Structure formats: C-alpha cells, structure tokens
C-alpha cells in the first residue's frame, strides 16, 4: 500500500505539472472565441441595419439572407453564438473545470485531462443548444416587428423592461442559489467516475447551472444587441467577477443596479421619443 503522504505529494506534483497545459489550452480557446466573435461582429457591422418605426434599427442577426435556407441560417447563428459564449464564459468557468480535473486526478484517474475536456465540451454544447432555441424565437419576433409598426414602436420600451427585470433578477434568492452552484469547489461523488459519460453529464449539469446563473445578463445582452461588443465585454467582466471574487452576492447586486439603471434610462428615452 502506498504511503498516504507520498500519494498526496505525487498528486500535488501532477497538479503543478498539468497547470501550464490547462492554462495554455484555455488561453488558446479563449483567443479563438474572441477572434471569431470579433470577425462576426465586424461582418454584422458591415451590413446595413433596417430602420424601424420608433427610431431604432434592427441588425441582420435576426434576418435570413436572400436565398439562405433555414438550416444554414440556424447553423450560422449557432456558430456565432457558440464562439461568443466561448469568449464570454470560458474565463468564468475555467476554475470550475480545473477543480474537476484536480478531483479526477486525486481519485486516481489517468485520463483526467481528457475527461476534463469532455466536461468542457458538454458545457459549451448546452450553451449551443440554448442558441438553437433562441434563434427561431428571434426570427419569429423580428418578423412580427417588421409586419407591425405598432409593435416596432413599442420595441425600445419592451427592451427596457427586459433590462429592468434582468436587473431585479440579480437581487433574487434564485440567482444566489444558481451562483452558489457555479462557485462550489466540491465535486459531487457521483461525478468523479473516470468515464466519458459521467464527465459529459457533469459538464452539462454545470452548463445548466451557469445558464440559470447568467439568465439576467443573457436576457440583457439579447435586449441590447446580441453582437454589441461593449455589452459583451461588460457581461463577460460581470460574470467572471461573480465567480472569481469573494463577495459574489454583493457583486451580483452591483450588476443588478447597473442593469436597472440602464433599463430606467432606456425606458425614459423611449417615453420621451414617443
């Protein structure tokens, strides 16, 4: 039987040896997500937005190109959405994935790195599935707005209300519970098995918790403009701060104050314009 102290030392050495590779892979993926998102944002910015009743403009995110099939439009949106989530969420989720890798290695798994990659793939697959649900909803809503001038004129006020609700969600106990699930350092024993299926379930579970914890910021991003790089940057910083810094509850409330303030300002602007 191995000496427990020797085992602990071996685990610590393995953890130190694996850290640079983990950081390098995470950095490369993050850079790829940022580059793809920047390319998509630039491509969207080069396309003329449609002027709408009410003094706002609808970008091409929610419109199919001439001759583009429904499948091609959905695939393009999900690819763009996944790249954006990779850039936005990887800084926040990397610590949780590292903790999972450490737990697998401590349990004696010789495939901790590969299983951690499976969990990460499952995590972003869940975000991609969300994008697949959002896309047809956005297409249907944009079609309604283009067909109804009255609805189009109400859109800025409706977006402001979404921002207000997103901000209020930041103060809720529901938000605190979802955030606690994302921040926990404990890996449930049921997810420490050294097999790909268990790792996939763990990553998917983490993704669902994260979608819940980020619901307010996701809704705000959709309301402001899904390809608005300033909104993406602020959301990325806020989500990472909620998961990295010690007082997550206070940080979430600061984010809520910002969203509520932006919503009130936009609602006042919409009322003044009307």
KOLGU-849108 format. One line per field, with one value per atom (N, C-alpha, C): residue number from 0; chain; x, y, z. Coordinates in steps of 0.2 Angstrom, whole numbers. Layout:
nr = [NUM_...];
kette = [A_...];
X = [X_...];
Y = [Y_...];
Z = [Z_...];
***
This chain:
nr = [0_0_0_1_1_1_2_2_2_3_3_3_4_4_4_5_5_5_6_6_6_7_7_7_8_8_8_9_9_9_10_10_10_11_11_11_12_12_12_13_13_13_14_14_14_15_15_15_16_16_16_17_17_17_18_18_18_19_19_19_20_20_20_21_21_21_22_22_22_23_23_23_24_24_24_25_25_25_26_26_26_27_27_27_28_28_28_29_29_29_30_30_30_31_31_31_32_32_32_33_33_33_34_34_34_35_35_35_36_36_36_37_37_37_38_38_38_39_39_39_40_40_40_41_41_41_42_42_42_43_43_43_44_44_44_45_45_45_46_46_46_47_47_47_48_48_48_49_49_49_50_50_50_51_51_51_52_52_52_53_53_53_54_54_54_55_55_55_56_56_56_57_57_57_58_58_58_59_59_59_60_60_60_61_61_61_62_62_62_63_63_63_64_64_64_65_65_65_66_66_66_67_67_67_68_68_68_69_69_69_70_70_70_71_71_71_72_72_72_73_73_73_74_74_74_75_75_75_76_76_76_77_77_77_78_78_78_79_79_79_80_80_80_81_81_81_82_82_82_83_83_83_84_84_84_85_85_85_86_86_86_87_87_87_88_88_88_89_89_89_90_90_90_91_91_91_92_92_92_93_93_93_94_94_94_95_95_95_96_96_96_97_97_97_98_98_98_99_99_99_100_100_100_101_101_101_102_102_102_103_103_103_104_104_104_105_105_105_106_106_106_107_107_107_108_108_108_109_109_109_110_110_110_111_111_111_112_112_112_113_113_113_114_114_114_115_115_115_116_116_116_117_117_117_118_118_118_119_119_119_120_120_120_121_121_121_122_122_122_123_123_123_124_124_124_125_125_125_126_126_126_127_127_127_128_128_128_129_129_129_130_130_130_131_131_131_132_132_132_133_133_133_134_134_134_135_135_135_136_136_136_137_137_137_138_138_138_139_139_139_140_140_140_141_141_141_142_142_142_143_143_143_144_144_144_145_145_145_146_146_146_147_147_147_148_148_148_149_149_149_150_150_150_151_151_151_152_152_152_153_153_153_154_154_154_155_155_155_156_156_156_157_157_157_158_158_158_159_159_159_160_160_160_161_161_161_162_162_162_163_163_163_164_164_164_165_165_165_166_166_166_167_167_167_168_168_168_169_169_169_170_170_170_171_171_171_172_172_172_173_173_173_174_174_174_175_175_175_176_176_176_177_177_177_178_178_178_179_179_179_180_180_180_181_181_181_182_182_182_183_183_183_184_184_184_185_185_185_186_186_186_187_187_187_188_188_188_189_189_189_190_190_190_191_191_191_192_192_192_193_193_193_194_194_194_195_195_195_196_196_196_197_197_197_198_198_198_199_199_199_200_200_200_201_201_201_202_202_202_203_203_203_204_204_204_205_205_205_206_206_206_207_207_207_208_208_208_209_209_209_210_210_210_211_211_211_212_212_212_213_213_213_214_214_214_215_215_215_216_216_216_217_217_217_218_218_218_219_219_219_220_220_220_221_221_221_222_222_222_223_223_223_224_224_224_225_225_225_226_226_226_227_227_227_228_228_228_229_229_229_230_230_230_231_231_231_232_232_232_233_233_233_234_234_234_235_235_235_236_236_236_237_237_237_238_238_238_239_239_239_240_240_240_241_241_241_242_242_242_243_243_243_244_244_244_245_245_245_246_246_246_247_247_247_248_248_248_249_249_249_250_250_250_251_251_251_252_252_252_253_253_253_254_254_254_255_255_255_256_256_256_257_257_257_258_258_258_259_259_259_260_260_260_261_261_261_262_262_262_263_263_263_264_264_264_265_265_265_266_266_266_267_267_267_268_268_268_269_269_269_270_270_270_271_271_271_272_272_272_273_273_273];
kette = [A_A_A_A_A_A_A_A_A_A_A_A_A_A_A_A_A_A_A_A_A_A_A_A_A_A_A_A_A_A_A_A_A_A_A_A_A_A_A_A_A_A_A_A_A_A_A_A_A_A_A_A_A_A_A_A_A_A_A_A_A_A_A_A_A_A_A_A_A_A_A_A_A_A_A_A_A_A_A_A_A_A_A_A_A_A_A_A_A_A_A_A_A_A_A_A_A_A_A_A_A_A_A_A_A_A_A_A_A_A_A_A_A_A_A_A_A_A_A_A_A_A_A_A_A_A_A_A_A_A_A_A_A_A_A_A_A_A_A_A_A_A_A_A_A_A_A_A_A_A_A_A_A_A_A_A_A_A_A_A_A_A_A_A_A_A_A_A_A_A_A_A_A_A_A_A_A_A_A_A_A_A_A_A_A_A_A_A_A_A_A_A_A_A_A_A_A_A_A_A_A_A_A_A_A_A_A_A_A_A_A_A_A_A_A_A_A_A_A_A_A_A_A_A_A_A_A_A_A_A_A_A_A_A_A_A_A_A_A_A_A_A_A_A_A_A_A_A_A_A_A_A_A_A_A_A_A_A_A_A_A_A_A_A_A_A_A_A_A_A_A_A_A_A_A_A_A_A_A_A_A_A_A_A_A_A_A_A_A_A_A_A_A_A_A_A_A_A_A_A_A_A_A_A_A_A_A_A_A_A_A_A_A_A_A_A_A_A_A_A_A_A_A_A_A_A_A_A_A_A_A_A_A_A_A_A_A_A_A_A_A_A_A_A_A_A_A_A_A_A_A_A_A_A_A_A_A_A_A_A_A_A_A_A_A_A_A_A_A_A_A_A_A_A_A_A_A_A_A_A_A_A_A_A_A_A_A_A_A_A_A_A_A_A_A_A_A_A_A_A_A_A_A_A_A_A_A_A_A_A_A_A_A_A_A_A_A_A_A_A_A_A_A_A_A_A_A_A_A_A_A_A_A_A_A_A_A_A_A_A_A_A_A_A_A_A_A_A_A_A_A_A_A_A_A_A_A_A_A_A_A_A_A_A_A_A_A_A_A_A_A_A_A_A_A_A_A_A_A_A_A_A_A_A_A_A_A_A_A_A_A_A_A_A_A_A_A_A_A_A_A_A_A_A_A_A_A_A_A_A_A_A_A_A_A_A_A_A_A_A_A_A_A_A_A_A_A_A_A_A_A_A_A_A_A_A_A_A_A_A_A_A_A_A_A_A_A_A_A_A_A_A_A_A_A_A_A_A_A_A_A_A_A_A_A_A_A_A_A_A_A_A_A_A_A_A_A_A_A_A_A_A_A_A_A_A_A_A_A_A_A_A_A_A_A_A_A_A_A_A_A_A_A_A_A_A_A_A_A_A_A_A_A_A_A_A_A_A_A_A_A_A_A_A_A_A_A_A_A_A_A_A_A_A_A_A_A_A_A_A_A_A_A_A_A_A_A_A_A_A_A_A_A_A_A_A_A_A_A_A_A_A_A_A_A_A_A_A_A_A_A_A_A_A_A_A_A_A_A_A_A_A_A_A_A_A_A_A_A_A_A_A_A_A_A_A_A_A_A_A_A_A_A_A_A_A_A_A_A_A_A_A_A_A_A_A_A_A_A_A_A_A_A_A_A_A_A_A_A_A_A_A_A_A_A_A_A_A_A_A_A_A_A_A_A_A_A_A_A_A_A_A_A_A_A_A_A_A_A_A_A_A_A_A_A_A_A_A_A_A_A_A_A_A_A_A_A_A_A_A_A_A_A_A_A_A_A_A_A_A_A_A_A_A_A_A_A_A_A_A_A_A_A_A_A_A_A_A_A_A_A_A_A_A_A_A_A_A_A_A_A_A];
X = [4_0_4_3_7_6_11_11_6_1_-3_0_6_9_13_15_18_13_7_2_0_-1_-3_3_9_14_14_13_13_7_1_-5_-3_0_2_7_12_16_13_8_5_0_-3_-7_-3_3_8_10_11_14_8_2_-4_-6_-5_-7_-5_1_3_-1_-2_-5_-13_-16_-23_-23_-19_-19_-18_-13_-12_-18_-21_-27_-33_-34_-39_-38_-32_-30_-31_-29_-30_-37_-41_-48_-52_-50_-52_-50_-44_-42_-46_-47_-51_-58_-61_-68_-68_-63_-63_-62_-58_-56_-63_-66_-72_-77_-78_-83_-82_-76_-74_-75_-74_-75_-82_-86_-94_-97_-94_-97_-95_-89_-87_-91_-92_-97_-104_-106_-113_-113_-108_-107_-107_-104_-104_-110_-115_-122_-126_-130_-135_-140_-141_-147_-153_-159_-165_-168_-170_-173_-180_-182_-189_-193_-199_-204_-202_-201_-199_-192_-189_-182_-176_-177_-172_-170_-165_-163_-162_-164_-164_-158_-153_-147_-149_-144_-145_-145_-144_-143_-150_-156_-162_-165_-162_-165_-161_-164_-161_-159_-153_-150_-154_-155_-158_-155_-160_-158_-155_-155_-152_-157_-156_-160_-161_-166_-167_-162_-160_-154_-148_-146_-140_-140_-146_-147_-146_-149_-148_-141_-138_-131_-126_-127_-123_-124_-130_-131_-129_-130_-127_-119_-116_-109_-107_-110_-108_-110_-115_-117_-112_-110_-105_-99_-96_-90_-90_-96_-97_-97_-101_-101_-94_-90_-83_-79_-80_-76_-79_-85_-88_-88_-89_-90_-83_-79_-73_-69_-68_-64_-68_-75_-78_-78_-79_-79_-73_-67_-61_-59_-60_-58_-62_-69_-73_-70_-69_-66_-59_-55_-49_-50_-55_-56_-59_-62_-65_-59_-54_-48_-44_-43_-40_-43_-50_-54_-53_-53_-52_-45_-40_-33_-32_-35_-35_-38_-43_-47_-43_-37_-33_-34_-38_-39_-33_-31_-25_-28_-34_-37_-40_-38_-41_-41_-36_-36_-41_-41_-46_-53_-55_-61_-63_-59_-60_-62_-59_-60_-67_-69_-76_-81_-80_-84_-85_-79_-79_-83_-83_-87_-94_-96_-103_-106_-102_-104_-105_-101_-102_-108_-109_-114_-121_-121_-128_-129_-124_-124_-126_-123_-125_-133_-135_-142_-147_-144_-148_-149_-143_-143_-148_-148_-153_-160_-161_-168_-170_-165_-165_-167_-163_-163_-170_-174_-181_-185_-184_-188_-187_-180_-178_-181_-180_-183_-191_-194_-202_-203_-199_-201_-199_-193_-191_-196_-199_-204_-211_-213_-218_-217_-211_-209_-209_-207_-207_-214_-219_-225_-230_-228_-232_-229_-230_-227_-228_-234_-236_-231_-230_-226_-219_-217_-210_-209_-214_-213_-213_-216_-215_-209_-205_-199_-194_-192_-187_-190_-196_-199_-199_-200_-200_-193_-188_-181_-179_-182_-180_-183_-189_-192_-188_-186_-182_-176_-172_-167_-168_-174_-176_-177_-181_-182_-175_-171_-164_-160_-161_-158_-161_-167_-171_-169_-168_-166_-160_-155_-149_-149_-155_-156_-159_-161_-166_-162_-166_-163_-161_-165_-164_-158_-156_-149_-144_-144_-139_-138_-144_-143_-139_-141_-138_-130_-129_-122_-118_-121_-118_-116_-120_-119_-113_-112_-107_-100_-100_-94_-92_-96_-94_-88_-83_-77_-78_-83_-84_-87_-84_-87_-91_-97_-101_-98_-98_-95_-98_-104_-107_-104_-100_-97_-89_-87_-80_-78_-82_-81_-76_-72_-67_-70_-75_-78_-81_-81_-83_-90_-95_-102_-103_-100_-100_-98_-92_-89_-94_-97_-102_-108_-110_-116_-114_-108_-105_-105_-102_-101_-108_-113_-120_-123_-122_-125_-122_-116_-113_-115_-116_-119_-126_-130_-137_-137_-133_-132_-130_-125_-122_-127_-131_-137_-142_-143_-148_-145_-138_-135_-134_-133_-132_-138_-144_-150_-151_-150_-151_-146_-140_-135_-137_-139_-141_-147_-152_-158_-156_-152_-150_-146_-141_-137_-142_-147_-152_-156_-157_-161_-157_-151_-147_-144_-143_-140_-135_-137_-133_-126_-124_-117_-114_-117_-114_-108_-102_-96_-95_-98_-97_-102_-108_-112_-109_-106_-102_-96_-93_-87_-89_-94_-97_-100_-103_-106_-101_-96_-90_-87_-85_-82_-87_-93_-98_-98_-99_-100_-93_-88_-81_-81_-82_-82_-86_-92_-97_-94_-90_-87_-80_-76_-70_-69_-72_-71_-75_-73_-75_-83_-85_-92_-96_-98_-102_-109_-112_-118_-118_-113_-113_-112_-107_-106_-112_-116_-122_-126_-127_-131_-129_-122_-119_-121_-121_-123_-130_-134_-142_-143_-139_-140_-139_-133_-131_-137_-139_-145_-151_-153_-159_-158_-152_-151_-152_-149_-149_-156_-160_-167_-171_-170_-174_-172_-166_-164_-167_-166_-169_-177_-180_-187_-189_-185_-187_-185_-180_-179_-184_-187_-192_-198_-200_-206_-205_-199_-198_-198_-196_-196_-203_-207_-214_-218];
Y = [-6_0_6_11_17_22_25_29_35_37_42_49_50_56_56_51_50_51_48_49_56_60_67_71_69_73_72_65_64_68_68_71_79_82_89_90_86_87_86_81_80_87_89_95_101_102_108_107_100_99_100_99_99_106_111_118_121_122_125_123_117_114_116_116_118_125_129_137_138_135_136_134_128_126_131_133_138_145_147_153_153_147_147_147_143_143_149_153_160_164_164_168_167_160_158_161_160_163_171_174_181_183_180_181_180_174_173_177_180_184_191_193_200_200_194_193_194_190_190_197_201_207_212_211_216_214_208_206_209_209_212_219_222_230_232_228_230_229_226_225_231_233_239_236_240_238_241_238_241_246_252_257_255_255_253_259_258_263_264_270_271_273_274_277_272_266_261_257_253_250_242_238_231_228_225_222_216_213_207_201_201_195_191_194_191_191_191_191_186_182_177_181_179_182_180_184_181_175_170_163_159_161_157_152_146_141_142_139_140_136_130_126_130_134_137_143_147_152_150_145_142_140_137_135_141_146_152_155_156_159_155_148_144_144_145_145_152_157_164_164_161_161_157_151_147_150_154_157_163_166_172_169_163_160_158_155_153_159_165_171_173_173_176_172_165_161_157_156_152_155_162_165_163_163_162_154_150_143_139_142_138_136_140_137_131_131_125_119_120_114_112_117_115_111_113_109_102_102_95_91_93_90_87_92_90_85_85_80_73_73_67_64_68_66_63_67_65_58_56_50_44_46_41_40_45_44_46_42_43_47_48_52_58_61_67_73_74_79_78_72_71_71_69_69_76_80_87_91_89_91_89_83_81_85_86_90_97_100_107_107_102_101_101_97_96_103_107_113_118_118_123_120_113_111_113_113_116_123_127_134_134_130_130_128_123_121_127_131_137_142_143_147_144_137_134_135_136_138_146_150_157_159_156_158_158_153_153_158_159_164_171_172_179_180_175_176_177_174_175_182_184_191_196_195_200_201_195_195_199_198_201_209_211_218_221_218_220_221_217_217_222_224_228_234_240_246_248_246_247_243_237_233_235_238_240_246_251_257_255_250_248_244_242_238_241_247_250_250_251_251_244_239_232_230_232_230_233_239_242_239_236_232_225_222_216_218_224_226_227_230_231_224_219_213_209_210_206_209_216_219_216_216_214_206_202_195_195_199_199_200_202_203_197_192_187_181_177_171_166_166_161_162_168_170_168_169_167_159_156_148_146_149_147_149_154_157_152_150_146_139_136_130_131_137_138_139_141_143_138_132_127_124_123_119_112_109_102_99_93_89_84_83_78_71_66_60_56_57_54_56_62_64_63_59_58_51_48_42_43_39_40_38_40_38_44_44_50_52_47_48_52_50_54_61_62_69_73_70_73_76_72_74_79_79_84_91_91_97_100_95_98_101_97_100_107_108_114_119_117_122_124_120_122_126_125_129_136_136_143_147_143_147_150_146_149_155_155_160_166_165_170_173_171_172_180_183_191_194_192_195_193_186_184_188_189_192_200_203_209_210_205_205_205_200_200_206_209_216_221_222_227_226_220_218_213_207_201_202_206_207_213_217_223_221_223_221_224_230_234_230_228_224_217_214_208_208_214_215_216_220_221_215_211_205_200_199_195_197_203_205_204_205_204_197_193_186_183_185_182_185_191_194_190_188_185_178_175_168_168_174_174_177_183_187_184_186_183_184_191_193_193_187_186_189_189_192_199_203_210_212_208_209_208_203_202_208_211_216_223_223_229_228_222_221_223_221_222_230_234_241_244_241_244_242_236_234_238_239_243_250_253_260_261_256_256_255_251_250_256_259_265_271_271_277_275_269_267_268_266_267_275_279_286_289_286_288_286_280_278_282_284_288_295_298_304_304_299_299_298_294_293_299];
Z = [0_0_0_-4_-5_2_4_9_7_12_10_9_13_12_5_3_-4_-9_-8_-13_-14_-8_-8_-12_-11_-14_-22_-24_-31_-34_-31_-33_-34_-29_-30_-35_-36_-42_-49_-49_-55_-57_-51_-52_-55_-52_-54_-61_-63_-70_-75_-73_-78_-79_-74_-74_-80_-82_-88_-94_-95_-101_-101_-95_-94_-96_-93_-95_-102_-105_-112_-117_-115_-119_-118_-112_-111_-114_-114_-117_-125_-128_-135_-137_-133_-134_-134_-128_-127_-133_-135_-141_-147_-148_-154_-154_-148_-147_-148_-145_-146_-153_-157_-164_-168_-167_-171_-169_-163_-161_-164_-164_-167_-175_-178_-185_-186_-182_-183_-182_-177_-175_-181_-184_-189_-195_-197_-203_-202_-196_-195_-195_-193_-193_-200_-205_-212_-215_-212_-216_-214_-218_-217_-212_-207_-202_-205_-203_-205_-201_-203_-199_-198_-191_-189_-186_-186_-183_-175_-173_-166_-166_-171_-171_-170_-170_-169_-175_-175_-181_-179_-183_-182_-186_-183_-186_-190_-194_-198_-194_-188_-184_-184_-184_-184_-191_-196_-203_-207_-211_-216_-222_-224_-230_-236_-242_-248_-250_-251_-254_-248_-242_-237_-234_-233_-231_-223_-220_-213_-209_-212_-209_-209_-214_-215_-210_-210_-205_-198_-196_-189_-188_-193_-191_-191_-195_-194_-188_-185_-179_-173_-173_-168_-167_-173_-174_-171_-172_-170_-162_-160_-153_-149_-151_-148_-147_-152_-152_-147_-147_-142_-135_-134_-127_-125_-130_-128_-125_-129_-127_-120_-119_-113_-107_-108_-102_-100_-105_-103_-97_-97_-91_-84_-84_-78_-76_-81_-80_-79_-82_-81_-74_-69_-62_-60_-62_-61_-64_-71_-75_-72_-69_-66_-60_-56_-50_-51_-57_-59_-61_-65_-67_-61_-56_-50_-46_-45_-42_-45_-52_-55_-54_-55_-54_-46_-42_-35_-34_-38_-37_-41_-44_-47_-54_-58_-65_-69_-73_-78_-84_-85_-90_-88_-83_-80_-85_-89_-94_-99_-102_-107_-105_-99_-96_-94_-92_-91_-98_-103_-110_-112_-110_-112_-108_-101_-97_-100_-103_-106_-112_-116_-122_-121_-116_-114_-111_-108_-105_-111_-116_-121_-126_-126_-130_-127_-121_-118_-120_-120_-122_-130_-134_-141_-142_-137_-138_-136_-131_-130_-136_-139_-145_-151_-151_-156_-154_-148_-146_-147_-145_-146_-153_-158_-165_-168_-168_-171_-167_-161_-157_-159_-160_-163_-170_-174_-181_-181_-177_-177_-174_-169_-166_-171_-174_-179_-185_-187_-192_-190_-184_-181_-181_-179_-178_-185_-190_-197_-200_-198_-200_-197_-190_-186_-184_-187_-185_-178_-175_-168_-163_-165_-161_-161_-167_-168_-164_-164_-160_-152_-150_-143_-141_-146_-145_-140_-141_-136_-129_-128_-121_-119_-123_-121_-119_-123_-122_-115_-113_-107_-101_-102_-97_-96_-101_-101_-96_-98_-94_-86_-85_-78_-75_-78_-75_-74_-79_-78_-72_-71_-65_-59_-58_-52_-51_-56_-55_-51_-52_-49_-41_-39_-32_-28_-33_-30_-27_-23_-19_-25_-30_-35_-39_-40_-43_-38_-32_-27_-27_-27_-27_-34_-39_-46_-45_-43_-42_-38_-32_-27_-31_-35_-38_-43_-46_-51_-47_-41_-37_-33_-31_-27_-29_-24_-25_-24_-22_-21_-27_-29_-35_-32_-33_-30_-32_-27_-28_-35_-36_-42_-49_-49_-55_-55_-50_-50_-54_-57_-60_-66_-68_-73_-80_-82_-89_-92_-99_-103_-102_-101_-100_-93_-88_-82_-83_-86_-87_-91_-96_-100_-96_-92_-88_-83_-80_-76_-80_-86_-89_-91_-93_-95_-89_-83_-77_-75_-76_-75_-80_-86_-91_-89_-87_-85_-79_-74_-68_-70_-75_-77_-81_-86_-89_-85_-79_-74_-71_-69_-65_-70_-76_-81_-85_-82_-86_-87_-81_-82_-87_-87_-92_-99_-100_-106_-109_-105_-107_-109_-105_-106_-112_-114_-120_-126_-126_-131_-132_-127_-127_-130_-128_-130_-137_-139_-146_-145_-148_-146_-149_-154_-156_-154_-149_-147_-142_-145_-142_-135_-134_-127_-122_-124_-120_-118_-123_-122_-117_-118_-113_-106_-105_-99_-95_-99_-97_-95_-99_-98_-91_-90_-84_-78_-79_-73_-71_-76_-75_-72_-74_-71_-64_-63_-56_-51_-53_-49_-47_-51_-50_-47_-48_-45_-39_-38_-32_-26_-20_-14_-12_-13_-11_-17_-19_-25_-25_-19_-18_-19_-17_-17_-25_-28_-35_-39_-38_-42_-41_-35_-34_-37_-38_-42_-49_-52_-59_-59_-54_-54_-55_-51_-51_-57_-61_-67_-72_-72_-77_-76_-69_-68_-70_-69_-71_-78_-82_-89_-92_-89_-91_-90_-84_-82_-87_-89_-94_-101_-103_-109_-109_-104_-103_-104_-100_-101_-108_-111_-118_-123_-122_-126_-125_-118_-117_-120_-120_-122_-130_-133_-140_-143_-138_-140_-140];
***
